[in-house]
Amino acid sequence: MQAKKPNPEKTKNPEMLTLDSTYRIGNRSFIVEPVFKEESSQTLGEVLLRLMKSESEKL
């Protein structure tokens, strides 16, 4: 799985940044509530991918 660079027009929509998202990897579901620094050097997608991989490695 690769992280994609988000479309800047999509990330500027404040409504999209406040919605919870559910990601399914294998038989696990990850419910994500966006809480992040807007001035971060990482994209939200990169942060989520790193966290999900870390959680999956614990199994």
PDB file as gemmi writes it, atoms N, CA and C in Angstrom:
CRYST1    1.000    1.000    1.000  90.00  90.00  90.00 P 1                      
ATOM      1  N   MET A   1       0.851  -1.181   0.000  1.00  0.00           N  
ATOM      2  CA  MET A   1       0.000   0.000   0.000  1.00  0.00           C  
ATOM      3  C   MET A   1       0.892   1.238   0.000  1.00  0.00           C  
ATOM      4  N   GLN A   2       0.608   2.170  -0.877  1.00  0.00           N  
ATOM      5  CA  GLN A   2       1.381   3.397  -0.964  1.00  0.00           C  
ATOM      6  C   GLN A   2       0.526   4.586  -0.585  1.00  0.00           C  
ATOM      7  N   ALA A   3       1.161   5.547   0.048  1.00  0.00           N  
ATOM      8  CA  ALA A   3       0.454   6.789   0.384  1.00  0.00           C  
ATOM      9  C   ALA A   3       0.409   7.662  -0.864  1.00  0.00           C  
ATOM     10  N   LYS A   4      -0.724   8.280  -1.097  1.00  0.00           N  
ATOM     11  CA  LYS A   4      -0.877   9.188  -2.228  1.00  0.00           C  
ATOM     12  C   LYS A   4      -0.841  10.616  -1.716  1.00  0.00           C  
ATOM     13  N   LYS A   5      -0.267  11.494  -2.501  1.00  0.00           N  
ATOM     14  CA  LYS A   5      -0.305  12.915  -2.169  1.00  0.00           C  
ATOM     15  C   LYS A   5      -1.725  13.409  -2.418  1.00  0.00           C  
ATOM     16  N   PRO A   6      -2.336  14.061  -1.434  1.00  0.00           N  
ATOM     17  CA  PRO A   6      -3.718  14.500  -1.608  1.00  0.00           C  
ATOM     18  C   PRO A   6      -3.833  15.671  -2.568  1.00  0.00           C  
ATOM     19  N   ASN A   7      -4.999  15.794  -3.161  1.00  0.00           N  
ATOM     20  CA  ASN A   7      -5.322  16.929  -4.009  1.00  0.00           C  
ATOM     21  C   ASN A   7      -5.473  18.146  -3.097  1.00  0.00           C  
ATOM     22  N   PRO A   8      -4.686  19.215  -3.289  1.00  0.00           N  
ATOM     23  CA  PRO A   8      -4.769  20.382  -2.398  1.00  0.00           C  
ATOM     24  C   PRO A   8      -6.165  20.970  -2.288  1.00  0.00           C  
ATOM     25  N   GLU A   9      -6.947  20.885  -3.364  1.00  0.00           N  
ATOM     26  CA  GLU A   9      -8.309  21.422  -3.306  1.00  0.00           C  
ATOM     27  C   GLU A   9      -9.169  20.623  -2.343  1.00  0.00           C  
ATOM     28  N   LYS A  10      -8.940  19.330  -2.240  1.00  0.00           N  
ATOM     29  CA  LYS A  10      -9.720  18.488  -1.336  1.00  0.00           C  
ATOM     30  C   LYS A  10      -9.322  18.727   0.117  1.00  0.00           C  
ATOM     31  N   THR A  11      -8.037  18.916   0.394  1.00  0.00           N  
ATOM     32  CA  THR A  11      -7.588  19.070   1.773  1.00  0.00           C  
ATOM     33  C   THR A  11      -7.951  20.427   2.350  1.00  0.00           C  
ATOM     34  N   LYS A  12      -8.274  21.387   1.525  1.00  0.00           N  
ATOM     35  CA  LYS A  12      -8.631  22.715   2.019  1.00  0.00           C  
ATOM     36  C   LYS A  12     -10.077  22.786   2.485  1.00  0.00           C  
ATOM     37  N   ASN A  13     -10.858  21.754   2.243  1.00  0.00           N  
ATOM     38  CA  ASN A  13     -12.254  21.715   2.650  1.00  0.00           C  
ATOM     39  C   ASN A  13     -12.318  21.380   4.138  1.00  0.00           C  
ATOM     40  N   PRO A  14     -12.642  22.349   5.006  1.00  0.00           N  
ATOM     41  CA  PRO A  14     -12.641  22.105   6.450  1.00  0.00           C  
ATOM     42  C   PRO A  14     -13.617  21.018   6.873  1.00  0.00           C  
ATOM     43  N   GLU A  15     -14.697  20.862   6.118  1.00  0.00           N  
ATOM     44  CA  GLU A  15     -15.670  19.829   6.462  1.00  0.00           C  
ATOM     45  C   GLU A  15     -15.045  18.437   6.341  1.00  0.00           C  
ATOM     46  N   MET A  16     -14.215  18.233   5.327  1.00  0.00           N  
ATOM     47  CA  MET A  16     -13.568  16.938   5.127  1.00  0.00           C  
ATOM     48  C   MET A  16     -12.575  16.633   6.243  1.00  0.00           C  
ATOM     49  N   LEU A  17     -11.989  17.642   6.837  1.00  0.00           N  
ATOM     50  CA  LEU A  17     -10.986  17.428   7.874  1.00  0.00           C  
ATOM     51  C   LEU A  17     -11.597  17.121   9.233  1.00  0.00           C  
ATOM     52  N   THR A  18     -12.892  17.257   9.385  1.00  0.00           N  
ATOM     53  CA  THR A  18     -13.526  17.003  10.676  1.00  0.00           C  
ATOM     54  C   THR A  18     -14.304  15.696  10.697  1.00  0.00           C  
ATOM     55  N   LEU A  19     -14.423  15.013   9.563  1.00  0.00           N  
ATOM     56  CA  LEU A  19     -15.197  13.785   9.495  1.00  0.00           C  
ATOM     57  C   LEU A  19     -14.359  12.582   9.896  1.00  0.00           C  
ATOM     58  N   ASP A  20     -14.957  11.667  10.675  1.00  0.00           N  
ATOM     59  CA  ASP A  20     -14.301  10.407  10.985  1.00  0.00           C  
ATOM     60  C   ASP A  20     -14.295   9.543   9.726  1.00  0.00           C  
ATOM     61  N   SER A  21     -13.265   8.727   9.573  1.00  0.00           N  
ATOM     62  CA  SER A  21     -13.166   7.822   8.429  1.00  0.00           C  
ATOM     63  C   SER A  21     -12.916   6.415   8.934  1.00  0.00           C  
ATOM     64  N   THR A  22     -13.390   5.425   8.198  1.00  0.00           N  
ATOM     65  CA  THR A  22     -13.143   4.031   8.538  1.00  0.00           C  
ATOM     66  C   THR A  22     -12.304   3.409   7.435  1.00  0.00           C  
ATOM     67  N   TYR A  23     -11.202   2.765   7.813  1.00  0.00           N  
ATOM     68  CA  TYR A  23     -10.314   2.088   6.880  1.00  0.00           C  
ATOM     69  C   TYR A  23     -10.297   0.615   7.249  1.00  0.00           C  
ATOM     70  N   ARG A  24     -10.392  -0.262   6.251  1.00  0.00           N  
ATOM     71  CA  ARG A  24     -10.349  -1.705   6.491  1.00  0.00           C  
ATOM     72  C   ARG A  24      -9.051  -2.250   5.906  1.00  0.00           C  
ATOM     73  N   ILE A  25      -8.295  -2.965   6.743  1.00  0.00           N  
ATOM     74  CA  ILE A  25      -7.086  -3.655   6.312  1.00  0.00           C  
ATOM     75  C   ILE A  25      -7.224  -5.080   6.810  1.00  0.00           C  
ATOM     76  N   GLY A  26      -7.334  -6.015   5.897  1.00  0.00           N  
ATOM     77  CA  GLY A  26      -7.552  -7.403   6.289  1.00  0.00           C  
ATOM     78  C   GLY A  26      -8.861  -7.514   7.049  1.00  0.00           C  
ATOM     79  N   ASN A  27      -8.800  -8.124   8.230  1.00  0.00           N  
ATOM     80  CA  ASN A  27     -10.014  -8.278   9.040  1.00  0.00           C  
ATOM     81  C   ASN A  27     -10.123  -7.211  10.124  1.00  0.00           C  
ATOM     82  N   ARG A  28      -9.345  -6.163  10.018  1.00  0.00           N  
ATOM     83  CA  ARG A  28      -9.368  -5.093  11.019  1.00  0.00           C  
ATOM     84  C   ARG A  28      -9.959  -3.824  10.423  1.00  0.00           C  
ATOM     85  N   SER A  29     -10.699  -3.109  11.251  1.00  0.00           N  
ATOM     86  CA  SER A  29     -11.244  -1.805  10.866  1.00  0.00           C  
ATOM     87  C   SER A  29     -10.603  -0.740  11.739  1.00  0.00           C  
ATOM     88  N   PHE A  30     -10.210   0.358  11.136  1.00  0.00           N  
ATOM     89  CA  PHE A  30      -9.628   1.484  11.849  1.00  0.00           C  
ATOM     90  C   PHE A  30     -10.573   2.667  11.687  1.00  0.00           C  
ATOM     91  N   ILE A  31     -11.089   3.171  12.793  1.00  0.00           N  
ATOM     92  CA  ILE A  31     -11.926   4.367  12.763  1.00  0.00           C  
ATOM     93  C   ILE A  31     -11.026   5.526  13.152  1.00  0.00           C  
ATOM     94  N   VAL A  32     -10.915   6.491  12.267  1.00  0.00           N  
ATOM     95  CA  VAL A  32      -9.948   7.572  12.429  1.00  0.00           C  
ATOM     96  C   VAL A  32     -10.668   8.892  12.613  1.00  0.00           C  
ATOM     97  N   GLU A  33     -10.323   9.566  13.709  1.00  0.00           N  
ATOM     98  CA  GLU A  33     -10.813  10.918  13.962  1.00  0.00           C  
ATOM     99  C   GLU A  33      -9.650  11.863  13.683  1.00  0.00           C  
ATOM    100  N   PRO A  34      -9.772  12.755  12.705  1.00  0.00           N  
ATOM    101  CA  PRO A  34      -8.656  13.624  12.361  1.00  0.00           C  
ATOM    102  C   PRO A  34      -8.312  14.626  13.462  1.00  0.00           C  
ATOM    103  N   VAL A  35      -7.115  14.482  14.006  1.00  0.00           N  
ATOM    104  CA  VAL A  35      -6.574  15.436  14.975  1.00  0.00           C  
ATOM    105  C   VAL A  35      -5.100  15.575  14.602  1.00  0.00           C  
ATOM    106  N   PHE A  36      -4.737  16.666  13.955  1.00  0.00           N  
ATOM    107  CA  PHE A  36      -3.372  16.818  13.480  1.00  0.00           C  
ATOM    108  C   PHE A  36      -3.033  18.297  13.334  1.00  0.00           C  
ATOM    109  N   LYS A  37      -1.746  18.546  13.207  1.00  0.00           N  
ATOM    110  CA  LYS A  37      -1.271  19.913  13.003  1.00  0.00           C  
ATOM    111  C   LYS A  37      -1.325  20.225  11.510  1.00  0.00           C  
ATOM    112  N   GLU A  38      -1.982  21.301  11.164  1.00  0.00           N  
ATOM    113  CA  GLU A  38      -2.096  21.662   9.749  1.00  0.00           C  
ATOM    114  C   GLU A  38      -0.748  22.030   9.135  1.00  0.00           C  
ATOM    115  N   GLU A  39       0.202  22.495   9.935  1.00  0.00           N  
ATOM    116  CA  GLU A  39       1.490  22.904   9.386  1.00  0.00           C  
ATOM    117  C   GLU A  39       2.519  21.770   9.388  1.00  0.00           C  
ATOM    118  N   SER A  40       2.078  20.530   9.554  1.00  0.00           N  
ATOM    119  CA  SER A  40       2.961  19.370   9.577  1.00  0.00           C  
ATOM    120  C   SER A  40       3.591  19.144   8.204  1.00  0.00           C  
ATOM    121  N   SER A  41       4.806  18.584   8.191  1.00  0.00           N  
ATOM    122  CA  SER A  41       5.467  18.281   6.923  1.00  0.00           C  
ATOM    123  C   SER A  41       4.909  17.012   6.292  1.00  0.00           C  
ATOM    124  N   GLN A  42       4.201  16.183   7.077  1.00  0.00           N  
ATOM    125  CA  GLN A  42       3.587  14.967   6.558  1.00  0.00           C  
ATOM    126  C   GLN A  42       2.134  15.231   6.185  1.00  0.00           C  
ATOM    127  N   THR A  43       1.671  14.543   5.143  1.00  0.00           N  
ATOM    128  CA  THR A  43       0.259  14.650   4.794  1.00  0.00           C  
ATOM    129  C   THR A  43      -0.546  13.783   5.755  1.00  0.00           C  
ATOM    130  N   LEU A  44      -1.822  14.030   5.825  1.00  0.00           N  
ATOM    131  CA  LEU A  44      -2.690  13.222   6.670  1.00  0.00           C  
ATOM    132  C   LEU A  44      -2.639  11.763   6.230  1.00  0.00           C  
ATOM    133  N   GLY A  45      -2.605  11.525   4.940  1.00  0.00           N  
ATOM    134  CA  GLY A  45      -2.524  10.160   4.425  1.00  0.00           C  
ATOM    135  C   GLY A  45      -1.261   9.448   4.869  1.00  0.00           C  
ATOM    136  N   GLU A  46      -0.136  10.143   4.870  1.00  0.00           N  
ATOM    137  CA  GLU A  46       1.129   9.551   5.312  1.00  0.00           C  
ATOM    138  C   GLU A  46       1.080   9.203   6.792  1.00  0.00           C  
ATOM    139  N   VAL A  47       0.502  10.070   7.595  1.00  0.00           N  
ATOM    140  CA  VAL A  47       0.376   9.814   9.032  1.00  0.00           C  
ATOM    141  C   VAL A  47      -0.516   8.603   9.272  1.00  0.00           C  
ATOM    142  N   LEU A  48      -1.659   8.553   8.596  1.00  0.00           N  
ATOM    143  CA  LEU A  48      -2.582   7.431   8.770  1.00  0.00           C  
ATOM    144  C   LEU A  48      -1.945   6.120   8.345  1.00  0.00           C  
ATOM    145  N   LEU A  49      -1.267   6.114   7.219  1.00  0.00           N  
ATOM    146  CA  LEU A  49      -0.629   4.901   6.735  1.00  0.00           C  
ATOM    147  C   LEU A  49       0.413   4.406   7.735  1.00  0.00           C  
ATOM    148  N   ARG A  50       1.219   5.306   8.273  1.00  0.00           N  
ATOM    149  CA  ARG A  50       2.235   4.931   9.261  1.00  0.00           C  
ATOM    150  C   ARG A  50       1.590   4.331  10.505  1.00  0.00           C  
ATOM    151  N   LEU A  51       0.521   4.949  10.995  1.00  0.00           N  
ATOM    152  CA  LEU A  51      -0.154   4.447  12.191  1.00  0.00           C  
ATOM    153  C   LEU A  51      -0.805   3.086  11.953  1.00  0.00           C  
ATOM    154  N   MET A  52      -1.435   2.910  10.800  1.00  0.00           N  
ATOM    155  CA  MET A  52      -2.087   1.630  10.507  1.00  0.00           C  
ATOM    156  C   MET A  52      -1.063   0.511  10.342  1.00  0.00           C  
ATOM    157  N   LYS A  53       0.061   0.800   9.680  1.00  0.00           N  
ATOM    158  CA  LYS A  53       1.111  -0.210   9.538  1.00  0.00           C  
ATOM    159  C   LYS A  53       1.669  -0.588  10.904  1.00  0.00           C  
ATOM    160  N   SER A  54       1.886   0.391  11.746  1.00  0.00           N  
ATOM    161  CA  SER A  54       2.400   0.137  13.092  1.00  0.00           C  
ATOM    162  C   SER A  54       1.453  -0.752  13.880  1.00  0.00           C  
ATOM    163  N   GLU A  55       0.168  -0.466  13.797  1.00  0.00           N  
ATOM    164  CA  GLU A  55      -0.834  -1.265  14.511  1.00  0.00           C  
ATOM    165  C   GLU A  55      -0.899  -2.684  13.955  1.00  0.00           C  
ATOM    166  N   SER A  56      -0.784  -2.836  12.644  1.00  0.00           N  
ATOM    167  CA  SER A  56      -0.842  -4.157  12.019  1.00  0.00           C  
ATOM    168  C   SER A  56       0.369  -5.009  12.388  1.00  0.00           C  
ATOM    169  N   GLU A  57       1.531  -4.384  12.576  1.00  0.00           N  
ATOM    170  CA  GLU A  57       2.747  -5.120  12.931  1.00  0.00           C  
ATOM    171  C   GLU A  57       2.681  -5.685  14.345  1.00  0.00           C  
ATOM    172  N   LYS A  58       1.827  -5.137  15.189  1.00  0.00           N  
ATOM    173  CA  LYS A  58       1.707  -5.612  16.568  1.00  0.00           C  
ATOM    174  C   LYS A  58       1.035  -6.975  16.642  1.00  0.00           C  
ATOM    175  N   LEU A  59       0.347  -7.385  15.571  1.00  0.00           N  
ATOM    176  CA  LEU A  59      -0.401  -8.647  15.576  1.00  0.00           C  
ATOM    177  C   LEU A  59       0.490  -9.844  15.497  1.00  0.00           C  
TER     178      LEU A  59                                                      
END                                                                             
